[in-house]
């Protein structure tokens, strides 16, 4: 039987527990049987929507030890918010009614690193890549030049997560559903070396 959270808080706790199992090397062995596939063929009822980066090392279903049908996942380099991404998120909110939304960045994000290079070092990229980076750059304006490269990138990754969250929260639909108490939005960063998902403090109220 698919997991059904009582609230967004319960859904978030379920993700945290799943990441703990992943870290411990003790994921659940949920055998995908015909009954489960038949159930999912009728409809999907994910309990959380994840906007994450396309990086091959950060598959949300694995790092949260989630079952088939648990997560509605949208992945794009740099967890960039675009019209297509907003449309997918709107679908999750209005039609799938997932109570929890997570923006999941990750350490060492290449898109964020490239955006910082464009801002601080004037580097330009191929046209389509540059168009994608233009979606990241506005969220990095508070990252000062001259920092240690590792510190610069760490701050940039967190700032980019908050920037994506800010864009989502400014949509009329998000404002309405947040006011109704129907959704919770949180931000997190996946640590590549350890496998831990670190949820950002006050992440549901981005600065």
Secondary structure, DSSP 8 states (H G I E B T S, - for coil): -----SSHHHHHHHHHHHHHHHHTT--------HHHHHHHHH----SEEEEE---TT--HHHHTT--TTSEEEEE-GGG---HHHHHHHHHIIIII--SEEEEEEETT-HHHHHHHHHHHH-----HHHHHHHHHHHGGGTTS-TTS-HHHHHHHHHHHHHHHHHHHHHTSHHHHHHHHTT--EEEEEEE-TTT--EEE-TTTTS--
